[in-house]
Amino acid sequence: MTAPPSVLIVDDEPAIRRLLRTSLAAHGYRTVEAESGAAALAAVAAGGIDVVVLDLGLPDLDGMEVIRRLRAASAVPLVVLTAREDERAKVAALDLGADDYVTKPFGIAELMARLRTALRHRLAQEGAMPVLRSFDLGVDLVRRLVTVAGQPVHLSPREYDILALLAKQAGRVLTHRYILSQLWGAGGDVQQLRVYVRQLRQKIETDPERPRHILTETGVGYRLAVED
């Protein structure tokens, strides 16, 4: 029998750790707990951790520093918990290598969805699937073919590049800065990106004003929704 995924809970608040421990166990996860950044780094170094849930407000190390050190040593999926409303903190965490974030107070269903996405993304990196299918959208990364409800959709090269980048990391938030650096290098700006995303939505969304494929993370970036 395959062992259930192991989640490292990093939070200095006992009540939060208890809530997460109980909720994760109810969803079939094993848990390991750490009260500090140093303990978290040691737990990941020891191995056996499948995904990390990290609170940014820790007593010893700044959460950003923990992310930086984790990413220097490991590719373990990482979901950030933060009470901070500062969008810059979310962007910084993602740019440092976090896979996703959940803002406190959070719903358990939302957290579970983010954990599934982070684990799925890591599996995809290890053996990326050439075709993404979610809802009525299909993206064939080998043939460079996009379909909606089984019908081919013509995209411009830049529109396709944006969609393909999102599809390769489906479910994960990609920051504006990350998308621009990957597709424009030193050039490009956020407004230019928004124009292309608007055009892309016109072609793949049933209702571009209420998109269900390309979701906006306000002030942060975009996420390609995946169907669980």
One Martini backbone bead per residue (centre of mass of N, CA, C, O) as a GRO file, in nm:
protein
  228
    1MET     BB    1   0.097   0.036   0.022
    2THR     BB    2   0.063   0.364  -0.013
    3ALA     BB    3   0.175   0.628   0.129
    4PRO     BB    4   0.084   0.902   0.258
    5PRO     BB    5   0.120   1.216   0.255
    6SER     BB    6   0.363   1.446   0.383
    7VAL     BB    7   0.314   1.713   0.623
    8LEU     BB    8   0.462   2.021   0.693
    9ILE     BB    9   0.409   2.209   0.985
   10VAL     BB   10   0.466   2.572   1.000
   11ASP     BB   11   0.402   2.687   1.333
   12ASP     BB   12   0.376   2.881   1.644
   13GLU     BB   13   0.069   2.793   1.667
   14PRO     BB   14  -0.100   2.550   1.828
   15ALA     BB   15  -0.388   2.588   1.709
   16ILE     BB   16  -0.308   2.563   1.412
   17ARG     BB   17  -0.171   2.288   1.425
   18ARG     BB   18  -0.418   2.136   1.528
   19LEU     BB   19  -0.607   2.198   1.294
   20LEU     BB   20  -0.424   2.079   1.071
   21ARG     BB   21  -0.385   1.798   1.181
   22THR     BB   22  -0.686   1.715   1.181
   23SER     BB   23  -0.757   1.785   0.884
   24LEU     BB   24  -0.537   1.617   0.740
   25ALA     BB   25  -0.612   1.343   0.860
   26ALA     BB   26  -0.907   1.344   0.738
   27HIS     BB   27  -0.751   1.349   0.435
   28GLY     BB   28  -0.488   1.139   0.459
   29TYR     BB   29  -0.259   1.278   0.612
   30ARG     BB   30   0.054   1.326   0.716
   31THR     BB   31   0.233   1.465   1.008
   32VAL     BB   32   0.456   1.740   1.066
   33GLU     BB   33   0.620   1.949   1.316
   34ALA     BB   34   0.696   2.313   1.336
   35GLU     BB   35   0.793   2.619   1.524
   36SER     BB   36   1.035   2.676   1.320
   37GLY     BB   37   1.263   2.738   1.080
   38ALA     BB   38   1.487   2.546   1.172
   39ALA     BB   39   1.305   2.294   1.203
   40ALA     BB   40   1.213   2.287   0.910
   41LEU     BB   41   1.488   2.249   0.773
   42ALA     BB   42   1.553   1.984   0.922
   43ALA     BB   43   1.308   1.817   0.822
   44VAL     BB   44   1.374   1.831   0.519
   45ALA     BB   45   1.666   1.718   0.539
   46ALA     BB   46   1.564   1.432   0.651
   47GLY     BB   47   1.311   1.369   0.504
   48GLY     BB   48   0.975   1.266   0.393
   49ILE     BB   49   0.867   1.527   0.252
   50ASP     BB   50   0.598   1.639   0.034
   51VAL     BB   51   0.484   1.899   0.203
   52VAL     BB   52   0.463   2.253   0.277
   53VAL     BB   53   0.336   2.446   0.558
   54LEU     BB   54   0.391   2.805   0.575
   55ASP     BB   55   0.450   3.040   0.805
   56LEU     BB   56   0.576   3.368   0.801
   57GLY     BB   57   0.539   3.397   1.125
   58LEU     BB   58   0.835   3.365   1.290
   59PRO     BB   59   1.059   3.366   1.568
   60ASP     BB   60   1.348   3.339   1.405
   61LEU     BB   61   1.266   3.340   1.098
   62ASP     BB   62   1.207   3.461   0.815
   63GLY     BB   63   1.000   3.335   0.583
   64MET     BB   64   1.173   3.413   0.334
   65GLU     BB   65   1.430   3.270   0.433
   66VAL     BB   66   1.313   2.989   0.437
   67ILE     BB   67   1.251   2.971   0.139
   68ARG     BB   68   1.536   3.021   0.036
   69ARG     BB   69   1.665   2.770   0.179
   70LEU     BB   70   1.483   2.554   0.067
   71ARG     BB   71   1.543   2.612  -0.240
   72ALA     BB   72   1.854   2.549  -0.216
   73ALA     BB   73   1.780   2.225  -0.122
   74SER     BB   74   1.469   2.210  -0.240
   75ALA     BB   75   1.154   2.092  -0.424
   76VAL     BB   76   0.945   2.112  -0.226
   77PRO     BB   77   0.640   2.171  -0.172
   78LEU     BB   78   0.493   2.515  -0.119
   79VAL     BB   79   0.271   2.652   0.129
   80VAL     BB   80   0.149   2.961   0.221
   81LEU     BB   81   0.087   3.123   0.531
   82THR     BB   82  -0.108   3.431   0.565
   83ALA     BB   83  -0.207   3.749   0.722
   84ARG     BB   84  -0.116   3.915   0.495
   85GLU     BB   85  -0.226   4.184   0.278
   86ASP     BB   86   0.036   4.205   0.137
   87GLU     BB   87   0.108   4.156  -0.191
   88ARG     BB   88   0.419   4.163  -0.184
   89ALA     BB   89   0.455   3.909  -0.009
   90LYS     BB   90   0.331   3.710  -0.205
   91VAL     BB   91   0.517   3.764  -0.442
   92ALA     BB   92   0.783   3.704  -0.298
   93ALA     BB   93   0.721   3.408  -0.229
   94LEU     BB   94   0.682   3.312  -0.522
   95ASP     BB   95   0.960   3.414  -0.635
   96LEU     BB   96   1.122   3.221  -0.428
   97GLY     BB   97   0.923   2.929  -0.461
   98ALA     BB   98   0.646   2.921  -0.406
   99ASP     BB   99   0.347   2.759  -0.505
  100ASP     BB  100   0.159   2.892  -0.277
  101TYR     BB  101  -0.136   3.053  -0.118
  102VAL     BB  102  -0.286   3.132   0.212
  103THR     BB  103  -0.520   3.333   0.371
  104LYS     BB  104  -0.583   3.458   0.665
  105PRO     BB  105  -0.852   3.326   0.691
  106PHE     BB  106  -0.918   2.977   0.623
  107GLY     BB  107  -1.017   2.714   0.432
  108ILE     BB  108  -0.984   2.380   0.412
  109ALA     BB  109  -1.064   2.337   0.118
  110GLU     BB  110  -0.857   2.535   0.005
  111LEU     BB  111  -0.604   2.402   0.115
  112MET     BB  112  -0.640   2.125  -0.020
  113ALA     BB  113  -0.629   2.233  -0.308
  114ARG     BB  114  -0.340   2.348  -0.286
  115LEU     BB  115  -0.200   2.080  -0.220
  116ARG     BB  116  -0.280   1.928  -0.475
  117THR     BB  117  -0.146   2.124  -0.670
  118ALA     BB  118   0.145   2.103  -0.566
  119LEU     BB  119   0.174   1.797  -0.612
  120ARG     BB  120   0.100   1.797  -0.915
  121HIS     BB  121   0.324   1.985  -1.009
  122ARG     BB  122   0.563   1.804  -0.926
  123LEU     BB  123   0.483   1.563  -1.103
  124ALA     BB  124   0.493   1.720  -1.371
  125GLN     BB  125   0.798   1.786  -1.357
  126GLU     BB  126   0.889   1.480  -1.361
  127GLY     BB  127   0.632   1.416  -1.589
  128ALA     BB  128   0.519   1.587  -1.815
  129MET     BB  129   0.226   1.647  -1.952
  130PRO     BB  130   0.133   1.707  -2.287
  131VAL     BB  131  -0.176   1.713  -2.177
  132LEU     BB  132  -0.432   1.943  -2.103
  133ARG     BB  133  -0.734   1.890  -1.901
  134SER     BB  134  -1.000   2.141  -1.843
  135PHE     BB  135  -1.288   2.101  -1.881
  136ASP     BB  136  -1.303   2.243  -2.215
  137LEU     BB  137  -0.988   2.243  -2.203
  138GLY     BB  138  -0.713   2.208  -2.443
  139VAL     BB  139  -0.348   2.133  -2.411
  140ASP     BB  140  -0.102   2.074  -2.658
  141LEU     BB  141   0.246   2.084  -2.613
  142VAL     BB  142   0.342   1.934  -2.875
  143ARG     BB  143   0.128   2.047  -3.106
  144ARG     BB  144   0.013   2.328  -3.040
  145LEU     BB  145  -0.291   2.265  -2.924
  146VAL     BB  146  -0.613   2.426  -2.903
  147THR     BB  147  -0.915   2.355  -2.714
  148VAL     BB  148  -1.283   2.399  -2.725
  149ALA     BB  149  -1.501   2.163  -2.710
  150GLY     BB  150  -1.308   2.022  -2.949
  151GLN     BB  151  -1.223   2.301  -3.071
  152PRO     BB  152  -1.023   2.479  -3.245
  153VAL     BB  153  -0.783   2.739  -3.153
  154HIS     BB  154  -0.670   3.051  -3.248
  155LEU     BB  155  -0.342   3.165  -3.178
  156SER     BB  156  -0.112   3.355  -3.098
  157PRO     BB  157   0.206   3.321  -3.007
  158ARG     BB  158   0.172   3.480  -2.736
  159GLU     BB  159  -0.083   3.348  -2.636
  160TYR     BB  160   0.031   3.063  -2.627
  161ASP     BB  161   0.268   3.111  -2.434
  162ILE     BB  162   0.094   3.185  -2.193
  163LEU     BB  163  -0.078   2.926  -2.179
  164ALA     BB  164   0.158   2.723  -2.160
  165LEU     BB  165   0.277   2.829  -1.898
  166LEU     BB  166   0.022   2.777  -1.729
  167ALA     BB  167  -0.010   2.471  -1.799
  168LYS     BB  168   0.266   2.369  -1.677
  169GLN     BB  169   0.136   2.527  -1.396
  170ALA     BB  170  -0.126   2.421  -1.309
  171GLY     BB  171  -0.278   2.600  -1.031
  172ARG     BB  172  -0.056   2.806  -1.029
  173VAL     BB  173   0.086   3.091  -0.931
  174LEU     BB  174   0.176   3.354  -1.154
  175THR     BB  175   0.361   3.609  -1.176
  176HIS     BB  176   0.417   3.880  -1.350
  177ARG     BB  177   0.725   3.864  -1.339
  178TYR     BB  178   0.754   3.574  -1.437
  179ILE     BB  179   0.616   3.595  -1.710
  180LEU     BB  180   0.789   3.822  -1.826
  181SER     BB  181   1.067   3.678  -1.797
  182GLN     BB  182   0.990   3.426  -1.978
  183LEU     BB  183   0.872   3.604  -2.245
  184TRP     BB  184   1.044   3.904  -2.238
  185GLY     BB  185   1.241   3.949  -2.025
  186ALA     BB  186   1.333   4.280  -2.000
  187GLY     BB  187   1.072   4.319  -2.123
  188GLY     BB  188   0.785   4.443  -2.068
  189ASP     BB  189   0.453   4.465  -1.917
  190VAL     BB  190   0.168   4.442  -1.741
  191GLN     BB  191  -0.022   4.573  -1.947
  192GLN     BB  192   0.055   4.391  -2.181
  193LEU     BB  193  -0.032   4.130  -2.047
  194ARG     BB  194  -0.333   4.203  -2.007
  195VAL     BB  195  -0.403   4.221  -2.305
  196TYR     BB  196  -0.342   3.923  -2.375
  197VAL     BB  197  -0.536   3.797  -2.171
  198ARG     BB  198  -0.790   3.923  -2.283
  199GLN     BB  199  -0.765   3.790  -2.563
  200LEU     BB  200  -0.759   3.497  -2.463
  201ARG     BB  201  -1.039   3.498  -2.327
  202GLN     BB  202  -1.203   3.551  -2.588
  203LYS     BB  203  -1.120   3.246  -2.696
  204ILE     BB  204  -1.168   3.042  -2.416
  205GLU     BB  205  -1.417   3.186  -2.302
  206THR     BB  206  -1.749   3.201  -2.250
  207ASP     BB  207  -1.694   3.434  -2.015
  208PRO     BB  208  -1.464   3.682  -1.996
  209GLU     BB  209  -1.589   3.826  -1.729
  210ARG     BB  210  -1.609   3.502  -1.615
  211PRO     BB  211  -1.363   3.328  -1.561
  212ARG     BB  212  -1.240   2.965  -1.546
  213HIS     BB  213  -0.938   2.949  -1.639
  214ILE     BB  214  -0.825   3.246  -1.616
  215LEU     BB  215  -0.706   3.364  -1.317
  216THR     BB  216  -0.713   3.631  -1.095
  217GLU     BB  217  -0.453   3.763  -0.885
  218THR     BB  218  -0.464   4.026  -0.717
  219GLY     BB  219  -0.151   4.182  -0.757
  220VAL     BB  220   0.007   3.910  -0.874
  221GLY     BB  221  -0.161   3.725  -1.108
  222TYR     BB  222  -0.189   3.394  -1.250
  223ARG     BB  223  -0.432   3.118  -1.304
  224LEU     BB  224  -0.481   2.785  -1.399
  225ALA     BB  225  -0.740   2.606  -1.392
  226VAL     BB  226  -0.841   2.299  -1.228
  227GLU     BB  227  -0.989   1.984  -1.248
  228ASP     BB  228  -1.064   1.761  -0.982
   0.00000   0.00000   0.00000
